[in-house]
Amino acid sequence: MTERRVLVIGSGIIGASIAWHLAKAGAQVTVLDASDTGGLATRNSWAWINASWGNPEPYFRLRQRAMQEWRKIDRHVPGLAVNWCGGLTWDLEPEKLEAYGRGHAAWGYGIRRVEPDEIRRLEPTLKKVPDFALHVPEEGVVEPLAAARAILAGAEALGAEVVPHARVKWLNGNDTRIIGATTDEGTFHADETIVAAGAGSQQLLNSVGHTLKLTAPAGLLAHSKPAAELLRGLLMTPGLHVRQTAEGRLVAGTDFAGSDPLDDPEASAAALITGVRELIAGGEGLELDFHSIGYRPTPADGFPAIGRPGNRDGLYVAVTHSGVTLAPALGLFAAQELLNGQRDPLLSPYHPDRPELA
Ligand SMILES: Cc1cc2nc3c(=O)[nH]c(=O)nc-3n(C[C@H](O)[C@H](O)[C@H](O)COP(=O)(O)OP(=O)(O)OC[C@H]3O[C@@H](n4cnc5c(N)ncnc54)[C@H](O)[C@@H]3O)c2cc1C
């Protein structure tokens, strides 16, 4: 069964991970992407790997498992270089922050309350420290485009073929079975066709009569020019989330998912960098280099959509927000379901046919 021909549509972090896990399991994998490789939402992501606030417990469990899978894939894929730098959070009102810390600690998250002295030790450049914060040493970050491309290269090393600039116009098949896809260049036949096309997934599923209600809200991030090391980990402060990239840029949004670009995105980005200058000692000379605007593929109820739409043979979909966090687990689980017919119990709430997405 593992020699099945699989077509993966989309080479963002989700398609890349699915392709890698399938190739590793022995499938014949072809990845198609309408544009350059590495994804659209992916390249504009803040890329925080976490199982942080606002989670119902089943979703927390999935995210926590995904964090473990990042550690595994990090050992197998050359050049992935996940930065397990930890995250420091105080962007909630004190009672909510405490409740989040207590709740997640009870679920087994490595989260702990830290007092001002320790906050200063963790991030010595903070100009003002809060009365308390929550610290999660096991949270991490990747440089998202580089990570997606490293995983794709890993899949290619395992025999996968990656085809950029191949836009899928529609899926092929009938009411019972999907047998591949048609691009501007021609038709690709496959035993399994996986739609991992981010915000483009809806249109592809529509082409064979499936509905998947998605939104794609815009998120703006400001990127400074590279600077000397100013931050050790990820900072989630009220109205400003900021991290420093491997090349030294400070990347900031009002929220990790990006700010509303508003009418003047460049002015919004400049205001974010001003906020970073006010937050970090040594950051006074920071200059805005550019801003990015990404569109987060988000199933209508905010949770992943992964599985066989309409239980149709030969067709599978994987679309989600928090895709950087979730990619290694979703890739593993998709490969297991496609090749062995085993659906991981952690995916139970996330079938694409649930009524919320109709
Ligand atoms: C500003 C911002 C901040 C974020 N922060 C975080 C965060 O901190 N942590 C986190 O976990 N997640 C975060 N996310 C979400 C995360 O980035 C996304 O969930 C993830 O990147 C989605 O990956 P994907 O592979 O599904 O989609 P994409 O990266 O969009 O890739 C989909 C690919 O499919 C291709 N495609 C589309 N249609 C077709 C077609 N017809 N034919 C062929 N190819 C096609 C596209 O060209 C694209 O390359 C953030 C997102 C944004 C925008």
Ligand as a Chemical Component Dictionary entry (heavy atoms), coordinates in Angstrom:
data_LIG
# 
_chem_comp.id                   LIG 
_chem_comp.type                 NON-POLYMER 
_chem_comp.pdbx_formal_charge   0 
_chem_comp.three_letter_code    LIG 
# 
loop_
_chem_comp_atom.comp_id 
_chem_comp_atom.atom_id 
_chem_comp_atom.alt_atom_id 
_chem_comp_atom.type_symbol 
_chem_comp_atom.charge 
_chem_comp_atom.model_Cartn_x 
_chem_comp_atom.model_Cartn_y 
_chem_comp_atom.model_Cartn_z 
_chem_comp_atom.pdbx_ordinal 
LIG C1  C1  C 0 0.632  37.153 10.204 1  
LIG C2  C2  C 0 0.507  35.694 10.547 2  
LIG C3  C3  C 0 1.006  35.242 11.755 3  
LIG C4  C4  C 0 0.891  33.893 12.093 4  
LIG N1  N1  N 0 1.433  33.445 13.239 5  
LIG C5  C5  C 0 1.419  32.134 13.529 6  
LIG C6  C6  C 0 2.098  31.663 14.675 7  
LIG O1  O1  O 0 2.728  32.429 15.406 8  
LIG N2  N2  N 0 2.076  30.323 14.937 9  
LIG C7  C7  C 0 1.392  29.457 14.112 10 
LIG O2  O2  O 0 1.380  28.245 14.403 11 
LIG N3  N3  N 0 0.749  29.879 13.006 12 
LIG C8  C8  C 0 0.749  31.190 12.695 13 
LIG N4  N4  N 0 0.121  31.643 11.581 14 
LIG C9  C9  C 0 -0.667 30.702 10.780 15 
LIG C10 C10 C 0 0.219  29.853 9.890  16 
LIG O3  O3  O 0 1.217  30.641 9.297  17 
LIG C11 C11 C 0 -0.651 29.161 8.827  18 
LIG O4  O4  O 0 -1.646 28.389 9.483  19 
LIG C12 C12 C 0 0.187  28.244 7.933  20 
LIG O5  O5  O 0 1.283  28.930 7.377  21 
LIG C13 C13 C 0 -0.686 27.691 6.839  22 
LIG O6  O6  O 0 0.148  26.910 6.005  23 
LIG P1  P1  P 0 -0.428 26.268 4.682  24 
LIG O7  O7  O 0 0.645  25.415 4.150  25 
LIG O8  O8  O 0 -1.762 25.645 4.963  26 
LIG O9  O9  O 0 -0.772 27.522 3.742  27 
LIG P2  P2  P 0 0.169  28.428 2.820  28 
LIG O10 O10 O 0 1.449  28.730 3.453  29 
LIG O11 O11 O 0 -0.671 29.580 2.369  30 
LIG O12 O12 O 0 0.484  27.481 1.586  31 
LIG C14 C14 C 0 -0.534 27.118 0.667  32 
LIG C15 C15 C 0 0.126  26.978 -0.690 33 
LIG O13 O13 O 0 -0.867 26.482 -1.589 34 
LIG C16 C16 C 0 -0.622 27.070 -2.851 35 
LIG N5  N5  N 0 -1.848 27.027 -3.628 36 
LIG C17 C17 C 0 -3.029 27.654 -3.389 37 
LIG N6  N6  N 0 -3.918 27.380 -4.356 38 
LIG C18 C18 C 0 -3.295 26.560 -5.232 39 
LIG C19 C19 C 0 -3.676 25.964 -6.460 40 
LIG N7  N7  N 0 -4.895 26.129 -6.999 41 
LIG N8  N8  N 0 -2.773 25.181 -7.118 42 
LIG C20 C20 C 0 -1.516 24.974 -6.599 43 
LIG N9  N9  N 0 -1.105 25.546 -5.445 44 
LIG C21 C21 C 0 -1.972 26.323 -4.777 45 
LIG C22 C22 C 0 -0.191 28.495 -2.540 46 
LIG O14 O14 O 0 0.578  29.037 -3.620 47 
LIG C23 C23 C 0 0.628  28.289 -1.272 48 
LIG O15 O15 O 0 2.006  28.177 -1.551 49 
LIG C24 C24 C 0 0.233  32.978 11.196 50 
LIG C25 C25 C 0 -0.224 33.439 9.963  51 
LIG C26 C26 C 0 -0.080 34.777 9.628  52 
LIG C27 C27 C 0 -0.531 35.254 8.277  53 
# 
loop_
_chem_comp_bond.comp_id 
_chem_comp_bond.atom_id_1 
_chem_comp_bond.atom_id_2 
_chem_comp_bond.value_order 
_chem_comp_bond.pdbx_ordinal 
LIG C1  C2  SING 1  
LIG C2  C3  SING 2  
LIG C2  C26 DOUB 3  
LIG C3  C4  DOUB 4  
LIG C4  N1  SING 5  
LIG C4  C24 SING 6  
LIG N1  C5  DOUB 7  
LIG C5  C6  SING 8  
LIG C5  C8  SING 9  
LIG C6  O1  DOUB 10 
LIG C6  N2  SING 11 
LIG N2  C7  SING 12 
LIG C7  O2  DOUB 13 
LIG C7  N3  SING 14 
LIG N3  C8  DOUB 15 
LIG C8  N4  SING 16 
LIG N4  C9  SING 17 
LIG N4  C24 SING 18 
LIG C9  C10 SING 19 
LIG C10 O3  SING 20 
LIG C10 C11 SING 21 
LIG C11 O4  SING 22 
LIG C11 C12 SING 23 
LIG C12 O5  SING 24 
LIG C12 C13 SING 25 
LIG C13 O6  SING 26 
LIG O6  P1  SING 27 
LIG P1  O7  DOUB 28 
LIG P1  O8  SING 29 
LIG P1  O9  SING 30 
LIG O9  P2  SING 31 
LIG P2  O10 DOUB 32 
LIG P2  O11 SING 33 
LIG P2  O12 SING 34 
LIG O12 C14 SING 35 
LIG C14 C15 SING 36 
LIG C15 O13 SING 37 
LIG C15 C23 SING 38 
LIG O13 C16 SING 39 
LIG C16 N5  SING 40 
LIG C16 C22 SING 41 
LIG N5  C17 SING 42 
LIG N5  C21 SING 43 
LIG C17 N6  DOUB 44 
LIG N6  C18 SING 45 
LIG C18 C19 SING 46 
LIG C18 C21 DOUB 47 
LIG C19 N7  SING 48 
LIG C19 N8  DOUB 49 
LIG N8  C20 SING 50 
LIG C20 N9  DOUB 51 
LIG N9  C21 SING 52 
LIG C22 O14 SING 53 
LIG C22 C23 SING 54 
LIG C23 O15 SING 55 
LIG C24 C25 DOUB 56 
LIG C25 C26 SING 57 
LIG C26 C27 SING 58 
# 
